[in-house]
Every structure is written in C-alpha cells, then in structure tokens.
C-alpha cells in the first residue's frame, strides 16, 4: 500500500450532514452499499417508487466506467487517471480495475463529500508499483484540482480524465463546458476524456423522478440532452461507438443486445 496522500480538509467539509439526503450516499444505497443514512434511504426509496429503473442506471453507469478503464489501460496504454466526483467506495473502483491490468497505474481521486474523505484510505489502497491519492476539492475549482493532482500525476504524460455523473451537479451548462475545457487543456496530446451523465429526452418518468428529487432539498442533479453531453467532447476524437446509452458502449462480447437507458456517455482522445 502506498502512503496515503490527501489535501487538507476544509473546515466546511468536516461535518457530515445527516439531516438532508446526499447524492453520493443515495447512489451508494442504490448500488447496494452500506455507507448511507436513513435520510438517504428514504430519498432513494422515494425515487425508486416513481422510477425503479434508477437502480439499473446506477449499476449500468458503473459497468460503463469499468469498461472505459479497461479500454484505456489495455488498448490505449493509459497509466494515469484523474477521477473527479469519485463517490463512495464500492466494488471495482477506478484504481482496482486499472491496477489489476497495469499494477504501475497511478490514480488521483477527487471529491468534496465528507463521507468520501472518511473513506479515503479505502480508495488509497494501491499496488506497490503504482500510486493513489485523494483530493478534497469541488469540480468547480479546476485550478486547485490540477495543482494538487500534479503531486501524483505527471501531466507531461497522457492522462485519462474521468467525469462520471458529476457534471449534472453543475447547473449552468456553459460553466460545465468551460470546466471540461480547462481541465483537458492541462493534459497533453494522447490524453482521454470519459464522461457519462443522466440524459434528458429519453424517459419522461425518469425526468419526473429527477425533478421531484431536485425539489426535495437534496443537492440538485441536472439531466442534459444527448447533444449537450456530446458537446463536452468538442475538439476531441470520439472513440467508436461515440456518445451512446452507457449500456451500448462496447458491451461485453456475447452479451444480449442492451436496452437504451437514460444515461449516456462516451470516451474521446485529445489529438
């Protein structure tokens, strides 16, 4: 195990607020995890009562990320990962998938949830050959993220930027695009961008459930159209099959034809 590396914990993040539901804990609940509170279970159950398919979306999103990382390591030769919006540890985290294929892989996780910080040591478990680190920061502060990540990653070498279900928390679409541009501008040619987010215009019941969730007092998550998600990759070279339902992005060989779900994503290379 490498020595854990974390940034100082801001005072405003030291207390875990159990009075309101939190997206990372609800997502953990849907994935079958135990790192959540009754308020999160209640919000999660209320959501699934309207739209049971959210559990499928959560699990297919995780599977999409796993396939992305496997491609990046095995086919693209990537050995560095910057995973922003990490969420709570579950099975097959980024470093587990990457280092199983390439033990020398280096991974930096970024999140600003106090429960994720509390579990940072689980995220920081690494092979002796590789490295992991955790940064307590918000996706809206790319300068801080990049400066801290540079302590573990070499930004002269190709790096994969992972933004899995995080851009929906940036309400302003133009700001979300600007954040992606700023983060990718710091990475060299041959780097990759992986994004997946909940999509609007696919399932009206999902949209109804999400709107109700956003009005519940929880931190809102904004669904975006497939065209908007695709635009995050502007200027990059999309890897086949492009931006698609996460179930349809390079499914496992021999798997049944997957259904389209309201979660879209893709992977692209910086030329």
ZASE-368753 format. One record per residue (C-alpha): residue number from 0; chain; x, y, z. Coordinates in steps of 0.1 Angstrom, whole numbers, padded with zeros to 4 digits. Layout:
@nr: NUM kette: A xx: X yy: Y zz: Z
...
END
This chain:
@nr: 0 kette: A xx: 0000 yy: 0000 zz: 0000
@nr: 1 kette: A xx: 0013 yy: 0034 zz: -0009
@nr: 2 kette: A xx: 0014 yy: 0062 zz: 0017
@nr: 3 kette: A xx: -0020 yy: 0080 zz: 0016
@nr: 4 kette: A xx: -0019 yy: 0115 zz: 0001
@nr: 5 kette: A xx: -0047 yy: 0138 zz: 0008
@nr: 6 kette: A xx: -0051 yy: 0176 zz: 0007
@nr: 7 kette: A xx: -0061 yy: 0194 zz: 0039
@nr: 8 kette: A xx: -0097 yy: 0191 zz: 0049
@nr: 9 kette: A xx: -0115 yy: 0224 zz: 0046
@nr: 10 kette: A xx: -0134 yy: 0234 zz: 0077
@nr: 11 kette: A xx: -0168 yy: 0235 zz: 0059
@nr: 12 kette: A xx: -0164 yy: 0198 zz: 0049
@nr: 13 kette: A xx: -0156 yy: 0184 zz: 0084
@nr: 14 kette: A xx: -0192 yy: 0177 zz: 0094
@nr: 15 kette: A xx: -0213 yy: 0151 zz: 0078
@nr: 16 kette: A xx: -0248 yy: 0164 zz: 0075
@nr: 17 kette: A xx: -0273 yy: 0136 zz: 0081
@nr: 18 kette: A xx: -0304 yy: 0158 zz: 0080
@nr: 19 kette: A xx: -0306 yy: 0160 zz: 0042
@nr: 20 kette: A xx: -0301 yy: 0133 zz: 0016
@nr: 21 kette: A xx: -0268 yy: 0134 zz: -0004
@nr: 22 kette: A xx: -0264 yy: 0121 zz: -0039
@nr: 23 kette: A xx: -0232 yy: 0102 zz: -0032
@nr: 24 kette: A xx: -0248 yy: 0083 zz: -0003
@nr: 25 kette: A xx: -0280 yy: 0077 zz: -0023
@nr: 26 kette: A xx: -0260 yy: 0063 zz: -0052
@nr: 27 kette: A xx: -0242 yy: 0041 zz: -0028
@nr: 28 kette: A xx: -0275 yy: 0028 zz: -0015
@nr: 29 kette: A xx: -0288 yy: 0020 zz: -0050
@nr: 30 kette: A xx: -0255 yy: 0001 zz: -0057
@nr: 31 kette: A xx: -0261 yy: -0020 zz: -0026
@nr: 32 kette: A xx: -0236 yy: -0002 zz: -0003
@nr: 33 kette: A xx: -0239 yy: 0005 zz: 0034
@nr: 34 kette: A xx: -0224 yy: 0040 zz: 0035
@nr: 35 kette: A xx: -0256 yy: 0059 zz: 0039
@nr: 36 kette: A xx: -0281 yy: 0071 zz: 0064
@nr: 37 kette: A xx: -0319 yy: 0067 zz: 0069
@nr: 38 kette: A xx: -0325 yy: 0101 zz: 0052
@nr: 39 kette: A xx: -0306 yy: 0088 zz: 0021
@nr: 40 kette: A xx: -0325 yy: 0055 zz: 0021
@nr: 41 kette: A xx: -0358 yy: 0074 zz: 0023
@nr: 42 kette: A xx: -0349 yy: 0096 zz: -0006
@nr: 43 kette: A xx: -0337 yy: 0067 zz: -0026
@nr: 44 kette: A xx: -0368 yy: 0047 zz: -0019
@nr: 45 kette: A xx: -0390 yy: 0077 zz: -0028
@nr: 46 kette: A xx: -0371 yy: 0080 zz: -0061
@nr: 47 kette: A xx: -0374 yy: 0043 zz: -0069
@nr: 48 kette: A xx: -0411 yy: 0043 zz: -0061
@nr: 49 kette: A xx: -0415 yy: 0067 zz: -0091
@nr: 50 kette: A xx: -0388 yy: 0053 zz: -0112
@nr: 51 kette: A xx: -0375 yy: 0018 zz: -0103
@nr: 52 kette: A xx: -0351 yy: 0020 zz: -0133
@nr: 53 kette: A xx: -0327 yy: 0043 zz: -0114
@nr: 54 kette: A xx: -0311 yy: 0012 zz: -0099
@nr: 55 kette: A xx: -0304 yy: -0001 zz: -0134
@nr: 56 kette: A xx: -0290 yy: 0032 zz: -0144
@nr: 57 kette: A xx: -0267 yy: 0033 zz: -0113
@nr: 58 kette: A xx: -0254 yy: -0002 zz: -0120
@nr: 59 kette: A xx: -0250 yy: 0002 zz: -0158
@nr: 60 kette: A xx: -0232 yy: 0035 zz: -0152
@nr: 61 kette: A xx: -0207 yy: 0017 zz: -0130
@nr: 62 kette: A xx: -0203 yy: -0011 zz: -0156
@nr: 63 kette: A xx: -0197 yy: 0016 zz: -0183
@nr: 64 kette: A xx: -0169 yy: 0031 zz: -0163
@nr: 65 kette: A xx: -0153 yy: -0003 zz: -0157
@nr: 66 kette: A xx: -0153 yy: -0009 zz: -0195
@nr: 67 kette: A xx: -0139 yy: 0025 zz: -0202
@nr: 68 kette: A xx: -0110 yy: 0020 zz: -0178
@nr: 69 kette: A xx: -0103 yy: -0015 zz: -0192
@nr: 70 kette: A xx: -0101 yy: 0000 zz: -0227
@nr: 71 kette: A xx: -0079 yy: 0029 zz: -0216
@nr: 72 kette: A xx: -0054 yy: 0005 zz: -0199
@nr: 73 kette: A xx: -0054 yy: -0024 zz: -0224
@nr: 74 kette: A xx: -0060 yy: -0007 zz: -0257
@nr: 75 kette: A xx: -0049 yy: 0030 zz: -0252
@nr: 76 kette: A xx: -0020 yy: 0023 zz: -0229
@nr: 77 kette: A xx: -0031 yy: 0049 zz: -0203
@nr: 78 kette: A xx: -0014 yy: 0046 zz: -0169
@nr: 79 kette: A xx: -0026 yy: 0078 zz: -0152
@nr: 80 kette: A xx: -0062 yy: 0086 zz: -0142
@nr: 81 kette: A xx: -0078 yy: 0117 zz: -0127
@nr: 82 kette: A xx: -0112 yy: 0107 zz: -0114
@nr: 83 kette: A xx: -0133 yy: 0137 zz: -0104
@nr: 84 kette: A xx: -0166 yy: 0131 zz: -0085
@nr: 85 kette: A xx: -0154 yy: 0098 zz: -0071
@nr: 86 kette: A xx: -0183 yy: 0090 zz: -0049
@nr: 87 kette: A xx: -0182 yy: 0065 zz: -0021
@nr: 88 kette: A xx: -0160 yy: 0033 zz: -0025
@nr: 89 kette: A xx: -0178 yy: 0003 zz: -0040
@nr: 90 kette: A xx: -0167 yy: -0027 zz: -0058
@nr: 91 kette: A xx: -0144 yy: -0022 zz: -0088
@nr: 92 kette: A xx: -0132 yy: 0014 zz: -0082
@nr: 93 kette: A xx: -0110 yy: 0030 zz: -0108
@nr: 94 kette: A xx: -0077 yy: 0020 zz: -0092
@nr: 95 kette: A xx: -0089 yy: -0016 zz: -0087
@nr: 96 kette: A xx: -0098 yy: -0020 zz: -0124
@nr: 97 kette: A xx: -0067 yy: -0001 zz: -0137
@nr: 98 kette: A xx: -0041 yy: -0017 zz: -0114
@nr: 99 kette: A xx: -0054 yy: -0052 zz: -0119
@nr: 100 kette: A xx: -0045 yy: -0047 zz: -0156
@nr: 101 kette: A xx: -0015 yy: -0025 zz: -0151
@nr: 102 kette: A xx: -0001 yy: -0025 zz: -0115
@nr: 103 kette: A xx: 0020 yy: 0006 zz: -0122
@nr: 104 kette: A xx: -0011 yy: 0027 zz: -0129
@nr: 105 kette: A xx: -0014 yy: 0060 zz: -0109
@nr: 106 kette: A xx: -0048 yy: 0073 zz: -0098
@nr: 107 kette: A xx: -0060 yy: 0105 zz: -0082
@nr: 108 kette: A xx: -0095 yy: 0107 zz: -0068
@nr: 109 kette: A xx: -0113 yy: 0140 zz: -0063
@nr: 110 kette: A xx: -0145 yy: 0146 zz: -0043
@nr: 111 kette: A xx: -0157 yy: 0171 zz: -0017
@nr: 112 kette: A xx: -0181 yy: 0149 zz: 0003
@nr: 113 kette: A xx: -0170 yy: 0144 zz: 0039
@nr: 114 kette: A xx: -0181 yy: 0107 zz: 0038
@nr: 115 kette: A xx: -0158 yy: 0101 zz: 0008
@nr: 116 kette: A xx: -0130 yy: 0118 zz: 0027
@nr: 117 kette: A xx: -0137 yy: 0095 zz: 0056
@nr: 118 kette: A xx: -0133 yy: 0065 zz: 0033
@nr: 119 kette: A xx: -0102 yy: 0079 zz: 0015
@nr: 120 kette: A xx: -0080 yy: 0052 zz: 0029
@nr: 121 kette: A xx: -0101 yy: 0025 zz: 0012
@nr: 122 kette: A xx: -0097 yy: 0045 zz: -0021
@nr: 123 kette: A xx: -0060 yy: 0050 zz: -0015
@nr: 124 kette: A xx: -0051 yy: 0013 zz: -0014
@nr: 125 kette: A xx: -0026 yy: 0007 zz: -0042
@nr: 126 kette: A xx: -0003 yy: -0018 zz: -0056
@nr: 127 kette: A xx: 0033 yy: -0013 zz: -0046
@nr: 128 kette: A xx: 0042 yy: -0004 zz: -0082
@nr: 129 kette: A xx: 0015 yy: 0022 zz: -0086
@nr: 130 kette: A xx: 0001 yy: 0051 zz: -0066
@nr: 131 kette: A xx: -0032 yy: 0065 zz: -0055
@nr: 132 kette: A xx: -0041 yy: 0098 zz: -0039
@nr: 133 kette: A xx: -0073 yy: 0117 zz: -0028
@nr: 134 kette: A xx: -0080 yy: 0154 zz: -0032
@nr: 135 kette: A xx: -0108 yy: 0171 zz: -0012
@nr: 136 kette: A xx: -0120 yy: 0196 zz: -0038
@nr: 137 kette: A xx: -0150 yy: 0207 zz: -0058
@nr: 138 kette: A xx: -0152 yy: 0201 zz: -0096
@nr: 139 kette: A xx: -0158 yy: 0239 zz: -0099
@nr: 140 kette: A xx: -0123 yy: 0245 zz: -0087
@nr: 141 kette: A xx: -0102 yy: 0230 zz: -0115
@nr: 142 kette: A xx: -0071 yy: 0251 zz: -0107
@nr: 143 kette: A xx: -0069 yy: 0236 zz: -0072
@nr: 144 kette: A xx: -0076 yy: 0201 zz: -0086
@nr: 145 kette: A xx: -0048 yy: 0203 zz: -0112
@nr: 146 kette: A xx: -0023 yy: 0217 zz: -0088
@nr: 147 kette: A xx: -0029 yy: 0190 zz: -0062
@nr: 148 kette: A xx: -0031 yy: 0162 zz: -0088
@nr: 149 kette: A xx: 0003 yy: 0172 zz: -0102
@nr: 150 kette: A xx: 0019 yy: 0159 zz: -0070
@nr: 151 kette: A xx: 0010 yy: 0124 zz: -0080
@nr: 152 kette: A xx: 0005 yy: 0125 zz: -0118
@nr: 153 kette: A xx: 0029 yy: 0137 zz: -0145
@nr: 154 kette: A xx: 0009 yy: 0159 zz: -0167
@nr: 155 kette: A xx: 0036 yy: 0156 zz: -0194
@nr: 156 kette: A xx: 0023 yy: 0121 zz: -0199
@nr: 157 kette: A xx: -0011 yy: 0111 zz: -0213
@nr: 158 kette: A xx: -0038 yy: 0110 zz: -0186
@nr: 159 kette: A xx: -0074 yy: 0100 zz: -0185
@nr: 160 kette: A xx: -0099 yy: 0125 zz: -0170
@nr: 161 kette: A xx: -0129 yy: 0107 zz: -0156
@nr: 162 kette: A xx: -0161 yy: 0127 zz: -0151
@nr: 163 kette: A xx: -0187 yy: 0101 zz: -0141
@nr: 164 kette: A xx: -0221 yy: 0115 zz: -0131
@nr: 165 kette: A xx: -0206 yy: 0147 zz: -0118
@nr: 166 kette: A xx: -0213 yy: 0174 zz: -0145
@nr: 167 kette: A xx: -0250 yy: 0172 zz: -0138
@nr: 168 kette: A xx: -0242 yy: 0188 zz: -0104
@nr: 169 kette: A xx: -0230 yy: 0219 zz: -0123
@nr: 170 kette: A xx: -0263 yy: 0237 zz: -0130
@nr: 171 kette: A xx: -0251 yy: 0261 zz: -0157
@nr: 172 kette: A xx: -0244 yy: 0243 zz: -0189
@nr: 173 kette: A xx: -0219 yy: 0269 zz: -0202
@nr: 174 kette: A xx: -0200 yy: 0266 zz: -0169
@nr: 175 kette: A xx: -0199 yy: 0228 zz: -0171
@nr: 176 kette: A xx: -0184 yy: 0231 zz: -0207
@nr: 177 kette: A xx: -0158 yy: 0256 zz: -0195
@nr: 178 kette: A xx: -0147 yy: 0233 zz: -0166
@nr: 179 kette: A xx: -0142 yy: 0204 zz: -0190
@nr: 180 kette: A xx: -0122 yy: 0226 zz: -0214
@nr: 181 kette: A xx: -0100 yy: 0240 zz: -0186
@nr: 182 kette: A xx: -0093 yy: 0205 zz: -0172
@nr: 183 kette: A xx: -0085 yy: 0190 zz: -0206
@nr: 184 kette: A xx: -0063 yy: 0219 zz: -0216
@nr: 185 kette: A xx: -0039 yy: 0209 zz: -0188
@nr: 186 kette: A xx: -0035 yy: 0174 zz: -0202
@nr: 187 kette: A xx: -0011 yy: 0166 zz: -0231
@nr: 188 kette: A xx: -0019 yy: 0151 zz: -0265
@nr: 189 kette: A xx: -0029 yy: 0115 zz: -0263
@nr: 190 kette: A xx: -0049 yy: 0121 zz: -0231
@nr: 191 kette: A xx: -0085 yy: 0109 zz: -0229
@nr: 192 kette: A xx: -0118 yy: 0122 zz: -0216
@nr: 193 kette: A xx: -0145 yy: 0099 zz: -0202
@nr: 194 kette: A xx: -0179 yy: 0113 zz: -0194
@nr: 195 kette: A xx: -0213 yy: 0098 zz: -0185
@nr: 196 kette: A xx: -0244 yy: 0116 zz: -0172
@nr: 197 kette: A xx: -0281 yy: 0112 zz: -0169
@nr: 198 kette: A xx: -0298 yy: 0122 zz: -0201
@nr: 199 kette: A xx: -0330 yy: 0141 zz: -0208
@nr: 200 kette: A xx: -0353 yy: 0133 zz: -0237
@nr: 201 kette: A xx: -0352 yy: 0095 zz: -0233
@nr: 202 kette: A xx: -0375 yy: 0086 zz: -0204
@nr: 203 kette: A xx: -0402 yy: 0110 zz: -0191
@nr: 204 kette: A xx: -0407 yy: 0090 zz: -0159
@nr: 205 kette: A xx: -0370 yy: 0093 zz: -0151
@nr: 206 kette: A xx: -0373 yy: 0131 zz: -0157
@nr: 207 kette: A xx: -0403 yy: 0133 zz: -0134
@nr: 208 kette: A xx: -0385 yy: 0114 zz: -0106
@nr: 209 kette: A xx: -0354 yy: 0136 zz: -0110
@nr: 210 kette: A xx: -0373 yy: 0168 zz: -0109
@nr: 211 kette: A xx: -0390 yy: 0156 zz: -0077
@nr: 212 kette: A xx: -0356 yy: 0147 zz: -0062
@nr: 213 kette: A xx: -0342 yy: 0181 zz: -0071
@nr: 214 kette: A xx: -0371 yy: 0197 zz: -0052
@nr: 215 kette: A xx: -0366 yy: 0176 zz: -0021
@nr: 216 kette: A xx: -0338 yy: 0197 zz: -0006
@nr: 217 kette: A xx: -0310 yy: 0174 zz: -0019
@nr: 218 kette: A xx: -0282 yy: 0188 zz: -0040
@nr: 219 kette: A xx: -0298 yy: 0191 zz: -0075
@nr: 220 kette: A xx: -0286 yy: 0170 zz: -0104
@nr: 221 kette: A xx: -0294 yy: 0183 zz: -0138
@nr: 222 kette: A xx: -0302 yy: 0159 zz: -0167
@nr: 223 kette: A xx: -0289 yy: 0170 zz: -0201
@nr: 224 kette: A xx: -0298 yy: 0162 zz: -0236
@nr: 225 kette: A xx: -0276 yy: 0137 zz: -0256
@nr: 226 kette: A xx: -0265 yy: 0166 zz: -0278
@nr: 227 kette: A xx: -0254 yy: 0186 zz: -0247
@nr: 228 kette: A xx: -0235 yy: 0156 zz: -0233
@nr: 229 kette: A xx: -0219 yy: 0151 zz: -0268
@nr: 230 kette: A xx: -0208 yy: 0187 zz: -0269
@nr: 231 kette: A xx: -0185 yy: 0181 zz: -0239
@nr: 232 kette: A xx: -0162 yy: 0162 zz: -0263
@nr: 233 kette: A xx: -0159 yy: 0190 zz: -0288
@nr: 234 kette: A xx: -0124 yy: 0192 zz: -0303
@nr: 235 kette: A xx: -0116 yy: 0156 zz: -0292
@nr: 236 kette: A xx: -0116 yy: 0124 zz: -0312
@nr: 237 kette: A xx: -0145 yy: 0102 zz: -0301
@nr: 238 kette: A xx: -0138 yy: 0065 zz: -0297
@nr: 239 kette: A xx: -0163 yy: 0043 zz: -0315
@nr: 240 kette: A xx: -0193 yy: 0040 zz: -0309
@nr: 241 kette: A xx: -0193 yy: 0077 zz: -0299
@nr: 242 kette: A xx: -0217 yy: 0090 zz: -0273
@nr: 243 kette: A xx: -0244 yy: 0064 zz: -0267
@nr: 244 kette: A xx: -0265 yy: 0049 zz: -0239
@nr: 245 kette: A xx: -0240 yy: 0035 zz: -0215
@nr: 246 kette: A xx: -0254 yy: 0001 zz: -0220
@nr: 247 kette: A xx: -0244 yy: 0003 zz: -0256
@nr: 248 kette: A xx: -0208 yy: 0014 zz: -0252
@nr: 249 kette: A xx: -0187 yy: -0016 zz: -0261
@nr: 250 kette: A xx: -0208 yy: -0042 zz: -0242
@nr: 251 kette: A xx: -0192 yy: -0074 zz: -0232
@nr: 252 kette: A xx: -0188 yy: -0099 zz: -0261
@nr: 253 kette: A xx: -0218 yy: -0123 zz: -0262
@nr: 254 kette: A xx: -0240 yy: -0101 zz: -0240
@nr: 255 kette: A xx: -0276 yy: -0098 zz: -0251
@nr: 256 kette: A xx: -0285 yy: -0067 zz: -0271
@nr: 257 kette: A xx: -0287 yy: -0040 zz: -0244
@nr: 258 kette: A xx: -0317 yy: -0017 zz: -0239
@nr: 259 kette: A xx: -0313 yy: 0021 zz: -0242
@nr: 260 kette: A xx: -0314 yy: 0038 zz: -0209
@nr: 261 kette: A xx: -0314 yy: 0075 zz: -0199
@nr: 262 kette: A xx: -0277 yy: 0076 zz: -0191
@nr: 263 kette: A xx: -0253 yy: 0085 zz: -0220
@nr: 264 kette: A xx: -0216 yy: 0086 zz: -0222
@nr: 265 kette: A xx: -0185 yy: 0083 zz: -0243
@nr: 266 kette: A xx: -0148 yy: 0083 zz: -0244
@nr: 267 kette: A xx: -0126 yy: 0106 zz: -0266
@nr: 268 kette: A xx: -0089 yy: 0112 zz: -0272
@nr: 269 kette: A xx: -0072 yy: 0146 zz: -0272
@nr: 270 kette: A xx: -0053 yy: 0149 zz: -0306
END
